[in-house]
Amino acid sequence: MRETNAKPVILLAFANDPAHPLPRLADEHRELCGILRNSDVARLCEVQDLPYATVEQIIEVFQDRRFRHRIAIFHYAGHANGFQLLLESPEGKTKLAHAGGLAAFLGQQRGLQLVFLNGCSTEQQVQGLLHNKVPAVIATSQAIDDAVAADFAALFYKGLGNGDNIREAYEEAAAAVRTQRGDDVRHLYMEGAGHDDRWPWQLYPQDYDEARAWRLSEAADDLSTPPKKPLLERWQTWVGLIGGILAIILGLTELRDKYFSANPPSHEEIATTPLGGWVKNSDGEFLANAMIIAEGLQRDTTYTDSFGGFYFAEIPGKINERVRIYIYQQGRLLHNEYVTLPGPAKLVLEE
């Protein structure tokens, strides 16, 4: 019998390194579990937490029949870099999860909406995840102070539990951290780590509209299973549906043959590459709400977020090719510049 009150699942994975422990990692685990298992939020989702996560445990939870294609968010906290996540092993030692294989595995999970990599310098893993059709990724550009990382994650999940969509929860958490700790991002990085002047976390969605649309509360409703119809009614429905599908297939086949007879297909494939970056004004301040147009994509535009960031999921061109970017605000062209795919494009307006 199918469950009638299935809820989306949030999988929390934590892994520490005994040789270089993160002091606040256990606190982040307790705080996130407390937020998500709060009586109000617990009505919306189910939490599976792995406090000493191994590669095998993560795969096992995703493949468990109880959670199959119900895991909506995968959250990782611990040591990482652009190519690997540091996990634990059954022997109590550390073990690496390689980014390429993990991205391919996560791309097969149909219910997954967000991968949140709350580890050090995970930005380089974003392209692989988006290439494998993960809808949205939150990643870091540098090594983050683990106390700040724990606070940011807690604020993000409080927003989701209160009805925010992914985009709103991200921006609200970022604004709250800046309110608490100031606009100087150097205070957010791990002591002794290199840093730049960007906000350390970035949200990378396949589609900005989808990131604005997905809400935990609505996902819980979508997963609810309606009562089964009587057998005869279901059989009649399936017969009608199959007949309609066959008619559509025959019609589309005829249209396809007519189209290709008049328009022989080209065998040349057009390569596409994602592009992300940020924009600053001449005073060095991040420029929000600016319209960004990529040459060759005049019909597809995007806008900078409150931290000046922008992202295109697909730009015609290969890695290391150059494309011209145009920046508009209030209908006026402010700047144009060639950038190299896939970025990050760091655009600064001239005086």
C-alpha positions in Angstrom: 0.0 0.0 0.0 1.3 3.4 -0.9 1.8 6.0 1.8 -0.7 8.8 1.6 1.2 11.4 3.7 4.6 11.2 2.1 6.7 14.3 2.7 9.9 15.6 1.0 13.1 14.5 2.7 16.1 16.6 3.7 19.3 14.6 4.0 21.9 16.2 6.3 25.5 14.8 6.0 28.3 15.8 8.4 31.9 14.6 8.3 34.8 15.8 10.4 38.5 15.2 10.1 40.2 14.1 13.4 43.4 15.6 12.2 41.9 19.0 11.5 38.5 19.1 13.3 35.9 21.8 12.7 34.8 22.9 16.3 31.3 24.0 15.3 30.4 21.1 13.1 28.6 19.2 15.8 26.7 22.4 16.8 25.6 22.8 13.1 24.3 19.3 13.2 22.3 19.8 16.4 20.9 23.2 15.3 19.8 22.1 11.9 18.1 19.0 13.2 16.4 21.1 15.9 15.1 23.6 13.3 13.8 20.9 10.9 12.3 18.7 13.5 10.4 21.6 15.1 6.8 20.6 15.3 5.7 23.2 12.7 8.5 22.4 10.2 8.2 18.6 10.8 4.7 18.7 9.2 6.4 19.8 6.0 9.4 17.5 5.7 11.2 14.4 7.0 14.8 14.7 8.2 17.5 12.0 7.7 20.8 13.0 9.4 24.2 11.3 9.1 26.4 12.8 11.9 29.5 10.7 10.8 28.6 10.4 7.1 30.4 7.8 4.9 30.1 7.5 1.1 28.2 4.2 1.6 25.7 5.7 4.0 24.8 8.6 1.7 24.3 6.3 -1.3 22.3 3.9 0.9 19.8 6.6 2.0 19.2 7.8 -1.5 18.6 4.2 -2.6 16.4 3.3 0.3 12.9 2.4 -0.9 11.3 4.6 1.8 13.1 7.7 0.5 13.4 6.9 -3.2 13.1 10.1 -5.2 11.7 12.0 -2.2 15.0 13.6 -1.1 14.5 17.2 -2.0 17.7 18.7 -0.4 21.1 17.2 0.1 23.1 19.2 2.7 26.8 18.5 3.3 28.9 20.2 6.0 32.6 19.4 6.6 36.0 19.7 4.8 35.9 19.9 1.0 37.6 21.5 -2.0 36.7 22.0 -5.7 37.1 18.3 -6.5 36.2 16.3 -3.4 34.1 16.0 -0.2 35.9 14.7 2.8 33.8 12.0 4.4 34.4 9.4 7.1 35.0 5.7 6.8 33.7 2.7 8.9 37.2 2.4 10.4 36.9 6.0 11.8 39.4 7.4 9.2 38.7 9.9 6.4 37.6 9.0 2.9 37.1 11.1 -0.2 34.0 11.4 -2.3 35.0 12.5 -5.8 33.0 15.4 -7.2 32.5 14.0 -10.7 30.9 10.7 -9.6 28.9 12.4 -6.9 27.5 14.9 -9.4 26.4 12.1 -11.8 24.8 10.2 -8.9 22.9 13.2 -7.6 21.8 14.0 -11.1 19.9 10.7 -11.2 17.7 11.6 -8.2 14.4 12.8 -9.6 13.1 14.6 -6.5 16.3 16.5 -5.7 15.8 20.3 -5.8 18.9 21.6 -4.1 22.5 20.6 -3.2 23.9 22.7 -0.4 27.7 22.3 -0.1 28.5 24.1 3.2 32.2 23.2 3.0 35.4 25.0 2.1 35.9 26.1 -1.5 33.2 24.0 -3.2 32.5 26.5 -6.1 34.4 24.4 -8.6 31.9 21.5 -8.1 29.0 23.6 -9.3 29.5 23.1 -13.0 29.4 19.4 -12.8 26.2 19.4 -10.7 24.4 21.7 -13.1 25.7 19.7 -16.1 24.0 16.7 -14.5 20.7 18.6 -14.2 20.7 19.3 -10.5 18.2 22.2 -10.3 20.1 24.4 -7.8 23.3 24.5 -5.9 24.6 26.6 -3.0 28.4 26.5 -2.8 31.3 28.5 -1.4 34.2 30.3 -3.0 36.8 30.0 -0.2 37.4 28.4 3.2 34.6 29.7 5.5 34.8 30.0 9.3 32.8 27.1 10.5 30.9 29.2 13.1 29.7 31.5 10.3 28.9 28.5 8.1 26.7 27.0 10.8 24.9 30.4 11.4 24.2 30.8 7.6 22.8 27.3 7.3 20.6 27.7 10.3 19.2 31.0 8.9 18.6 29.4 5.5 16.6 26.5 6.8 14.6 28.7 9.2 13.5 30.6 6.1 12.5 27.5 4.2 10.6 26.3 7.2 8.7 29.6 7.4 7.5 29.3 3.8 10.3 31.0 1.8 11.3 29.7 -1.6 15.0 28.8 -2.2 15.9 32.2 -3.5 14.2 34.1 -0.7 15.7 31.8 2.0 19.2 32.3 0.6 18.9 36.1 0.3 17.3 36.4 3.7 20.1 34.3 5.3 22.8 36.3 3.5 21.3 39.6 4.7 21.0 38.4 8.2 24.7 37.3 8.4 25.8 40.7 6.9 23.6 42.4 9.5 25.3 40.4 12.3 28.9 40.5 11.1 29.1 43.5 8.8 29.8 44.0 5.1 33.5 43.2 5.3 33.6 39.6 4.0 37.1 39.0 5.3 35.6 38.4 8.7 33.6 35.4 7.2 36.6 33.4 6.0 38.6 30.9 8.0 41.7 32.4 9.6 44.7 32.1 7.3 42.7 31.2 4.3 43.0 33.2 1.1 39.9 35.3 0.1 38.5 37.7 -2.4 35.9 40.4 -2.0 33.0 38.4 -3.1 30.2 37.2 -0.8 31.4 33.6 0.0 28.2 31.7 -0.7 26.5 31.8 -4.1 23.2 30.3 -5.3 23.5 28.7 -8.7 20.1 27.7 -10.2 19.4 26.0 -13.5 16.5 28.5 -13.7 16.0 31.5 -11.5 12.2 31.2 -11.9 12.3 27.6 -10.5 14.4 28.7 -7.6 11.8 31.3 -6.8 8.9 28.8 -7.3 10.0 25.8 -5.1 8.8 26.0 -1.5 9.0 23.2 1.1 5.4 23.7 2.1 4.1 23.3 -1.5 6.4 20.3 -2.1 4.8 18.6 0.9 1.4 19.1 -0.7 2.6 17.8 -4.1 3.9 14.6 -2.6 0.5 13.7 -1.0 -1.1 10.7 -2.7 -4.8 11.1 -3.5 -7.2 8.2 -2.8 -7.2 5.4 -5.4 -10.0 5.4 -7.9 -12.1 2.2 -8.4 -10.3 -0.4 -10.6 -12.8 -0.1 -13.5 -12.5 3.7 -13.6 -8.7 3.5 -13.5 -8.7 0.9 -16.3 -10.9 3.2 -18.4 -8.7 6.2 -17.7 -5.5 4.2 -18.8 -7.2 3.0 -22.0 -8.2 6.5 -22.9 -4.8 7.9 -22.0 -2.9 5.3 -24.1 -5.2 5.9 -27.1 -4.6 9.6 -26.8 -0.9 9.1 -26.6 -0.8 6.9 -29.7 -2.8 9.5 -31.7 -0.4 12.2 -30.6 2.6 10.1 -31.6 1.2 9.3 -35.0 0.4 13.0 -35.6 3.9 14.1 -34.4 5.6 11.5 -36.6 3.7 12.8 -39.6 4.6 16.4 -38.8 8.3 15.4 -38.2 8.5 13.7 -41.6 7.0 16.7 -43.4 9.3 19.1 -41.6 12.5 17.2 -42.2 11.6 16.6 -45.8 11.5 20.4 -46.2 14.3 21.1 -43.8 17.1 18.6 -43.8 18.7 18.4 -40.4 22.1 19.8 -39.7 24.6 17.5 -38.1 26.6 20.3 -36.5 26.0 20.5 -32.7 26.1 23.8 -30.9 28.2 23.6 -27.8 26.9 25.5 -24.7 28.6 26.4 -21.5 27.3 28.0 -18.2 28.5 31.5 -17.2 28.4 33.2 -13.8 29.9 36.3 -12.3 29.3 39.6 -10.6 29.1 43.3 -11.4 30.4 46.3 -9.5 29.9 50.0 -10.1 32.8 52.4 -10.4 32.9 52.9 -6.7 33.5 49.1 -6.1 30.0 48.4 -4.8 28.0 45.4 -6.0 25.4 46.5 -8.6 21.9 45.0 -8.0 19.0 44.7 -10.4 21.0 45.3 -13.5 19.9 43.5 -16.7 22.6 41.2 -18.2 22.5 40.2 -21.9 24.9 37.8 -23.5 25.7 38.3 -27.2 23.7 35.8 -29.2 21.1 35.5 -26.4 19.2 38.7 -26.8 15.9 36.9 -26.0 17.3 35.4 -22.8 18.3 37.9 -20.1 19.0 37.7 -16.5 19.4 40.2 -13.6 22.0 40.7 -10.9 20.9 39.7 -7.4 21.4 41.9 -4.3 25.0 40.9 -4.2 25.7 41.8 -7.9 25.8 38.1 -8.9 24.3 36.7 -12.2 24.2 33.3 -13.9 23.4 31.9 -17.3 22.8 28.1 -17.5 23.7 27.9 -21.2 25.8 30.3 -23.3 26.6 29.3 -27.0 30.3 28.5 -26.9 32.9 26.2 -25.5 35.1 26.5 -22.4 37.8 29.3 -22.8 35.9 30.9 -25.7 35.0 34.6 -25.3 31.6 36.2 -25.4 30.5 39.8 -25.1 28.3 40.8 -22.1 26.1 43.9 -22.1 25.0 45.5 -18.8 21.8 47.7 -18.8 20.0 49.6 -16.1 16.8 51.6 -16.4 17.0 51.0 -20.2 20.5 52.5 -20.5 23.6 50.6 -21.6 26.2 51.0 -18.9 29.0 48.7 -20.0 30.0 45.9 -22.4 32.9 43.6 -22.2 34.3 40.3 -23.5 34.5 37.5 -20.8 35.9 34.0 -21.0 33.6 31.0 -20.5 32.6 29.7 -17.9 33.8 32.6 -15.8 33.5 33.8 -13.1 33.1 37.1 -14.9 34.2 40.0 -12.7 32.8 43.1 -14.3 33.5 46.6 -13.0 31.9 49.7 -14.5 34.0 52.6 -15.6 33.4 56.1 -14.3 
